[in-house]
């Protein structure tokens, strides 16, 4: 009888705490939108994931992710190609402690070496990358003081809507769009100029770039730290 009563109490507490957890706000919600078009080979896909693992495991990122008013950020990672093909690699998670970051890293690490089943030719649809990010925010289970989409790509749009159409829709919804471009040689400058002109937007918008795995990892870390400081830090400043 006592064991049954304890089980009932535990179950009741679990149900009681679930809505409260769902209502816990975050200082900043980030959607990382990864390019998985045909131009992204297995090495590039590994580089994208490794850059996120590097960021999540870095002590500097772990320090700033809990620096806002609420002491937590939200993170989701999606992958996209074209023709509506996409998938969620990391469902929404709140990150407040090193244990949270470790759990997110373990989930993302499962993507390494996994067969790709949604590439679609050589098309790159940057507008769709932004659209997928916006859709993630519609499913976010908590309120966010600030929201940002990180578009990671190695090329410009060659199919779908003009990227700035969806960029402007995101800005109208109060969402910042930042970018990380992967390329080599003169392609970096071309892609960066394209992102600055057509993709990114918002009062703190910026582009990072990289060619090698180490450069891309460093760029991802800089980008996500800057986002938390520039956007997530606003919450603390506005409350003080």
DRENNUSE-842110 format. One record per residue (C-alpha): residue number from 1; x, y, z negated; residue in three letters. Coordinates in Angstrom, 1 decimal, padded with zeros to 4 digits, m for minus. Layout:
N
i:NUM xx:X yy:Y zz:Z aa:Ala $
...
This chain:
240
i:1 xx:000.0 yy:000.0 zz:000.0 aa:Unk $
i:2 xx:002.8 yy:002.4 zz:m000.9 aa:Unk $
i:3 xx:004.7 yy:001.6 zz:002.3 aa:Unk $
i:4 xx:001.5 yy:002.2 zz:004.3 aa:Unk $
i:5 xx:000.9 yy:005.5 zz:002.6 aa:Unk $
i:6 xx:004.5 yy:006.6 zz:003.3 aa:Unk $
i:7 xx:004.1 yy:005.7 zz:007.0 aa:Unk $
i:8 xx:000.9 yy:007.7 zz:007.2 aa:Unk $
i:9 xx:002.5 yy:010.7 zz:005.6 aa:Unk $
i:10 xx:005.6 yy:010.5 zz:007.9 aa:Unk $
i:11 xx:003.3 yy:010.3 zz:010.9 aa:Unk $
i:12 xx:001.3 yy:013.3 zz:009.8 aa:Unk $
i:13 xx:004.4 yy:015.4 zz:009.2 aa:Unk $
i:14 xx:005.7 yy:014.5 zz:012.7 aa:Unk $
i:15 xx:002.4 yy:015.7 zz:014.3 aa:Unk $
i:16 xx:002.3 yy:018.7 zz:012.1 aa:Unk $
i:17 xx:005.9 yy:019.8 zz:013.0 aa:Unk $
i:18 xx:005.5 yy:019.2 zz:016.8 aa:Unk $
i:19 xx:003.4 yy:022.3 zz:017.5 aa:Unk $
i:20 xx:005.7 yy:024.4 zz:015.3 aa:Unk $
i:21 xx:008.7 yy:023.3 zz:017.3 aa:Unk $
i:22 xx:007.0 yy:023.9 zz:020.6 aa:Unk $
i:23 xx:006.3 yy:027.5 zz:019.4 aa:Unk $
i:24 xx:009.9 yy:028.2 zz:018.3 aa:Unk $
i:25 xx:011.2 yy:031.1 zz:020.6 aa:Unk $
i:26 xx:014.6 yy:031.3 zz:022.1 aa:Unk $
i:27 xx:016.8 yy:034.3 zz:022.8 aa:Unk $
i:28 xx:017.5 yy:033.3 zz:026.3 aa:Unk $
i:29 xx:016.2 yy:030.6 zz:028.7 aa:Unk $
i:30 xx:018.6 yy:029.5 zz:031.5 aa:Unk $
i:31 xx:017.8 yy:027.4 zz:034.5 aa:Unk $
i:32 xx:020.9 yy:026.2 zz:036.4 aa:Unk $
i:33 xx:019.8 yy:025.4 zz:040.0 aa:Unk $
i:34 xx:022.4 yy:023.1 zz:041.7 aa:Unk $
i:35 xx:022.9 yy:022.8 zz:045.4 aa:Unk $
i:36 xx:022.6 yy:019.2 zz:046.6 aa:Unk $
i:37 xx:022.2 yy:019.8 zz:050.3 aa:Unk $
i:38 xx:024.2 yy:017.6 zz:052.8 aa:Unk $
i:39 xx:027.2 yy:019.9 zz:052.5 aa:Unk $
i:40 xx:027.6 yy:018.9 zz:048.9 aa:Unk $
i:41 xx:029.5 yy:015.6 zz:048.9 aa:Unk $
i:42 xx:030.1 yy:013.3 zz:045.9 aa:Unk $
i:43 xx:033.2 yy:015.3 zz:044.8 aa:Unk $
i:44 xx:031.3 yy:018.6 zz:044.9 aa:Unk $
i:45 xx:028.4 yy:017.1 zz:043.0 aa:Unk $
i:46 xx:030.8 yy:015.9 zz:040.4 aa:Unk $
i:47 xx:032.4 yy:019.4 zz:040.2 aa:Unk $
i:48 xx:029.0 yy:021.0 zz:039.5 aa:Unk $
i:49 xx:028.3 yy:018.6 zz:036.7 aa:Unk $
i:50 xx:031.8 yy:018.7 zz:035.3 aa:Unk $
i:51 xx:031.6 yy:022.5 zz:035.1 aa:Unk $
i:52 xx:028.5 yy:022.3 zz:033.0 aa:Unk $
i:53 xx:030.0 yy:019.6 zz:030.7 aa:Unk $
i:54 xx:033.1 yy:021.9 zz:030.3 aa:Unk $
i:55 xx:030.8 yy:024.8 zz:029.3 aa:Unk $
i:56 xx:028.7 yy:022.8 zz:026.9 aa:Unk $
i:57 xx:031.8 yy:021.4 zz:025.2 aa:Unk $
i:58 xx:033.6 yy:024.7 zz:024.9 aa:Unk $
i:59 xx:033.8 yy:026.3 zz:021.5 aa:Unk $
i:60 xx:033.4 yy:029.8 zz:022.9 aa:Unk $
i:61 xx:030.1 yy:028.9 zz:024.5 aa:Unk $
i:62 xx:028.9 yy:027.1 zz:021.4 aa:Unk $
i:63 xx:029.7 yy:030.2 zz:019.3 aa:Unk $
i:64 xx:027.7 yy:032.6 zz:021.5 aa:Unk $
i:65 xx:024.7 yy:030.3 zz:022.1 aa:Unk $
i:66 xx:023.6 yy:030.8 zz:018.5 aa:Unk $
i:67 xx:024.5 yy:034.5 zz:018.3 aa:Unk $
i:68 xx:021.1 yy:036.0 zz:019.1 aa:Unk $
i:69 xx:018.2 yy:037.0 zz:016.9 aa:Unk $
i:70 xx:016.6 yy:033.5 zz:017.1 aa:Unk $
i:71 xx:019.9 yy:031.7 zz:017.0 aa:Unk $
i:72 xx:019.1 yy:029.4 zz:020.0 aa:Unk $
i:73 xx:018.9 yy:029.4 zz:023.7 aa:Unk $
i:74 xx:016.9 yy:027.2 zz:026.1 aa:Unk $
i:75 xx:018.6 yy:025.3 zz:029.0 aa:Unk $
i:76 xx:017.3 yy:023.2 zz:031.9 aa:Unk $
i:77 xx:019.2 yy:022.0 zz:035.0 aa:Unk $
i:78 xx:017.6 yy:021.2 zz:038.3 aa:Unk $
i:79 xx:019.0 yy:020.1 zz:041.7 aa:Unk $
i:80 xx:017.6 yy:021.1 zz:045.1 aa:Unk $
i:81 xx:018.2 yy:020.6 zz:048.8 aa:Unk $
i:82 xx:015.4 yy:021.6 zz:051.2 aa:Unk $
i:83 xx:012.0 yy:020.6 zz:052.4 aa:Unk $
i:84 xx:010.7 yy:020.6 zz:048.9 aa:Unk $
i:85 xx:013.2 yy:018.0 zz:047.6 aa:Unk $
i:86 xx:014.4 yy:018.6 zz:044.1 aa:Unk $
i:87 xx:014.8 yy:016.9 zz:040.7 aa:Unk $
i:88 xx:015.2 yy:017.8 zz:037.1 aa:Unk $
i:89 xx:018.6 yy:016.6 zz:035.8 aa:Unk $
i:90 xx:018.1 yy:018.2 zz:032.3 aa:Unk $
i:91 xx:014.6 yy:018.8 zz:031.0 aa:Unk $
i:92 xx:014.2 yy:021.9 zz:028.7 aa:Unk $
i:93 xx:016.3 yy:021.7 zz:025.6 aa:Unk $
i:94 xx:017.0 yy:024.1 zz:022.8 aa:Unk $
i:95 xx:020.7 yy:024.6 zz:022.1 aa:Unk $
i:96 xx:021.6 yy:025.9 zz:018.6 aa:Unk $
i:97 xx:024.2 yy:023.6 zz:017.2 aa:Unk $
i:98 xx:027.2 yy:021.7 zz:018.6 aa:Unk $
i:99 xx:025.1 yy:018.5 zz:018.3 aa:Unk $
i:100 xx:022.5 yy:020.0 zz:020.6 aa:Unk $
i:101 xx:025.2 yy:020.9 zz:023.2 aa:Unk $
i:102 xx:026.6 yy:017.3 zz:022.9 aa:Unk $
i:103 xx:023.2 yy:015.8 zz:023.5 aa:Unk $
i:104 xx:022.7 yy:018.0 zz:026.7 aa:Unk $
i:105 xx:026.2 yy:017.0 zz:027.9 aa:Unk $
i:106 xx:025.4 yy:013.3 zz:027.5 aa:Unk $
i:107 xx:022.2 yy:013.6 zz:029.5 aa:Unk $
i:108 xx:023.9 yy:015.5 zz:032.3 aa:Unk $
i:109 xx:026.8 yy:013.1 zz:032.4 aa:Unk $
i:110 xx:024.4 yy:010.4 zz:033.6 aa:Unk $
i:111 xx:024.2 yy:012.2 zz:036.9 aa:Unk $
i:112 xx:027.9 yy:011.5 zz:037.7 aa:Unk $
i:113 xx:028.3 yy:008.8 zz:040.4 aa:Unk $
i:114 xx:024.6 yy:008.3 zz:040.7 aa:Unk $
i:115 xx:023.4 yy:007.6 zz:044.3 aa:Unk $
i:116 xx:021.8 yy:010.6 zz:046.1 aa:Unk $
i:117 xx:018.4 yy:010.0 zz:047.5 aa:Unk $
i:118 xx:017.0 yy:013.5 zz:048.3 aa:Unk $
i:119 xx:019.5 yy:015.1 zz:050.7 aa:Unk $
i:120 xx:017.9 yy:016.4 zz:053.9 aa:Unk $
i:121 xx:020.2 yy:017.2 zz:056.8 aa:Unk $
i:122 xx:022.6 yy:020.2 zz:056.6 aa:Unk $
i:123 xx:019.9 yy:022.7 zz:055.6 aa:Unk $
i:124 xx:020.5 yy:025.0 zz:052.6 aa:Unk $
i:125 xx:017.3 yy:026.7 zz:051.3 aa:Unk $
i:126 xx:018.4 yy:029.3 zz:048.7 aa:Unk $
i:127 xx:014.8 yy:030.7 zz:048.4 aa:Unk $
i:128 xx:013.7 yy:027.2 zz:047.4 aa:Unk $
i:129 xx:016.5 yy:027.1 zz:044.8 aa:Unk $
i:130 xx:015.0 yy:030.2 zz:043.2 aa:Unk $
i:131 xx:011.5 yy:028.8 zz:043.5 aa:Unk $
i:132 xx:012.4 yy:025.6 zz:041.7 aa:Unk $
i:133 xx:013.9 yy:027.7 zz:038.9 aa:Unk $
i:134 xx:010.8 yy:029.7 zz:038.6 aa:Unk $
i:135 xx:008.7 yy:026.6 zz:038.4 aa:Unk $
i:136 xx:010.8 yy:025.4 zz:035.5 aa:Unk $
i:137 xx:009.9 yy:028.5 zz:033.6 aa:Unk $
i:138 xx:006.2 yy:027.8 zz:034.1 aa:Unk $
i:139 xx:006.7 yy:024.5 zz:032.3 aa:Unk $
i:140 xx:008.9 yy:025.9 zz:029.5 aa:Unk $
i:141 xx:007.4 yy:024.9 zz:026.1 aa:Unk $
i:142 xx:008.5 yy:028.0 zz:024.2 aa:Unk $
i:143 xx:008.6 yy:031.7 zz:024.5 aa:Unk $
i:144 xx:011.9 yy:033.2 zz:025.7 aa:Unk $
i:145 xx:013.0 yy:036.8 zz:025.1 aa:Unk $
i:146 xx:015.0 yy:036.8 zz:028.4 aa:Unk $
i:147 xx:015.1 yy:034.4 zz:031.4 aa:Unk $
i:148 xx:017.7 yy:033.8 zz:034.0 aa:Unk $
i:149 xx:018.2 yy:031.5 zz:037.0 aa:Unk $
i:150 xx:021.7 yy:030.5 zz:037.9 aa:Unk $
i:151 xx:021.9 yy:029.6 zz:041.6 aa:Unk $
i:152 xx:024.9 yy:027.4 zz:042.4 aa:Unk $
i:153 xx:025.6 yy:026.9 zz:046.2 aa:Unk $
i:154 xx:028.3 yy:026.4 zz:048.8 aa:Unk $
i:155 xx:026.5 yy:028.1 zz:051.7 aa:Unk $
i:156 xx:023.9 yy:030.6 zz:052.9 aa:Unk $
i:157 xx:020.3 yy:029.9 zz:053.7 aa:Unk $
i:158 xx:019.7 yy:028.4 zz:057.1 aa:Unk $
i:159 xx:016.1 yy:027.3 zz:056.6 aa:Unk $
i:160 xx:013.0 yy:028.4 zz:054.7 aa:Unk $
i:161 xx:012.1 yy:031.8 zz:053.6 aa:Unk $
i:162 xx:014.6 yy:034.7 zz:053.4 aa:Unk $
i:163 xx:016.2 yy:034.3 zz:050.0 aa:Unk $
i:164 xx:015.5 yy:037.8 zz:048.9 aa:Unk $
i:165 xx:011.7 yy:037.2 zz:049.1 aa:Unk $
i:166 xx:011.9 yy:034.7 zz:046.2 aa:Unk $
i:167 xx:014.6 yy:036.8 zz:044.5 aa:Unk $
i:168 xx:012.1 yy:039.7 zz:044.4 aa:Unk $
i:169 xx:009.3 yy:037.5 zz:043.1 aa:Unk $
i:170 xx:011.6 yy:036.4 zz:040.3 aa:Unk $
i:171 xx:012.5 yy:040.0 zz:039.5 aa:Unk $
i:172 xx:008.8 yy:041.0 zz:039.4 aa:Unk $
i:173 xx:008.3 yy:038.2 zz:036.9 aa:Unk $
i:174 xx:011.1 yy:039.6 zz:034.7 aa:Unk $
i:175 xx:013.6 yy:036.9 zz:035.6 aa:Unk $
i:176 xx:017.3 yy:037.7 zz:036.3 aa:Unk $
i:177 xx:019.0 yy:035.8 zz:039.1 aa:Unk $
i:178 xx:022.7 yy:035.2 zz:039.0 aa:Unk $
i:179 xx:025.0 yy:033.2 zz:041.3 aa:Unk $
i:180 xx:028.0 yy:030.9 zz:041.4 aa:Unk $
i:181 xx:029.4 yy:030.3 zz:044.8 aa:Unk $
i:182 xx:031.7 yy:027.4 zz:045.7 aa:Unk $
i:183 xx:033.9 yy:027.7 zz:048.8 aa:Unk $
i:184 xx:037.4 yy:027.9 zz:050.2 aa:Unk $
i:185 xx:039.5 yy:030.6 zz:051.7 aa:Unk $
i:186 xx:037.6 yy:033.4 zz:053.4 aa:Unk $
i:187 xx:034.2 yy:031.6 zz:052.8 aa:Unk $
i:188 xx:034.3 yy:032.8 zz:049.2 aa:Unk $
i:189 xx:034.1 yy:036.5 zz:050.2 aa:Unk $
i:190 xx:031.4 yy:035.8 zz:052.8 aa:Unk $
i:191 xx:029.3 yy:033.8 zz:050.3 aa:Unk $
i:192 xx:029.8 yy:036.4 zz:047.5 aa:Unk $
i:193 xx:028.7 yy:039.2 zz:049.8 aa:Unk $
i:194 xx:025.7 yy:037.2 zz:050.8 aa:Unk $
i:195 xx:024.7 yy:036.5 zz:047.2 aa:Unk $
i:196 xx:025.2 yy:040.1 zz:046.2 aa:Unk $
i:197 xx:023.0 yy:041.3 zz:049.1 aa:Unk $
i:198 xx:020.3 yy:038.6 zz:049.2 aa:Unk $
i:199 xx:020.3 yy:036.4 zz:046.1 aa:Unk $
i:200 xx:021.1 yy:037.9 zz:042.8 aa:Unk $
i:201 xx:019.1 yy:040.6 zz:041.1 aa:Unk $
i:202 xx:018.3 yy:042.2 zz:037.7 aa:Unk $
i:203 xx:020.0 yy:044.9 zz:035.7 aa:Unk $
i:204 xx:022.9 yy:042.6 zz:034.6 aa:Unk $
i:205 xx:023.1 yy:040.4 zz:037.7 aa:Unk $
i:206 xx:026.5 yy:039.2 zz:038.9 aa:Unk $
i:207 xx:028.2 yy:036.5 zz:041.0 aa:Unk $
i:208 xx:031.1 yy:034.2 zz:039.9 aa:Unk $
i:209 xx:033.1 yy:032.0 zz:042.4 aa:Unk $
i:210 xx:035.5 yy:029.1 zz:042.5 aa:Unk $
i:211 xx:037.2 yy:026.8 zz:044.9 aa:Unk $
i:212 xx:038.8 yy:024.0 zz:042.8 aa:Unk $
i:213 xx:037.2 yy:022.0 zz:040.0 aa:Unk $
i:214 xx:039.2 yy:024.0 zz:037.4 aa:Unk $
i:215 xx:038.1 yy:027.3 zz:039.0 aa:Unk $
i:216 xx:034.4 yy:026.3 zz:039.2 aa:Unk $
i:217 xx:034.5 yy:025.1 zz:035.6 aa:Unk $
i:218 xx:036.0 yy:028.4 zz:034.4 aa:Unk $
i:219 xx:033.5 yy:030.3 zz:036.5 aa:Unk $
i:220 xx:030.6 yy:028.4 zz:035.0 aa:Unk $
i:221 xx:031.8 yy:029.0 zz:031.5 aa:Unk $
i:222 xx:032.3 yy:032.8 zz:032.2 aa:Unk $
i:223 xx:028.9 yy:033.1 zz:033.8 aa:Unk $
i:224 xx:027.0 yy:031.4 zz:031.0 aa:Unk $
i:225 xx:028.9 yy:033.2 zz:028.2 aa:Unk $
i:226 xx:028.2 yy:036.5 zz:029.9 aa:Unk $
i:227 xx:024.5 yy:035.7 zz:030.3 aa:Unk $
i:228 xx:024.1 yy:034.9 zz:026.7 aa:Unk $
i:229 xx:026.0 yy:038.0 zz:025.6 aa:Unk $
i:230 xx:024.3 yy:040.4 zz:028.1 aa:Unk $
i:231 xx:020.8 yy:038.9 zz:028.0 aa:Unk $
i:232 xx:020.5 yy:036.9 zz:024.8 aa:Unk $
i:233 xx:022.3 yy:039.5 zz:022.8 aa:Unk $
i:234 xx:019.6 yy:042.0 zz:023.8 aa:Unk $
i:235 xx:017.2 yy:040.3 zz:021.4 aa:Unk $
i:236 xx:019.4 yy:041.1 zz:018.4 aa:Unk $
i:237 xx:020.0 yy:044.7 zz:019.6 aa:Unk $
i:238 xx:016.3 yy:045.3 zz:020.2 aa:Unk $
i:239 xx:015.3 yy:044.0 zz:016.8 aa:Unk $
i:240 xx:017.9 yy:045.9 zz:014.9 aa:Unk $
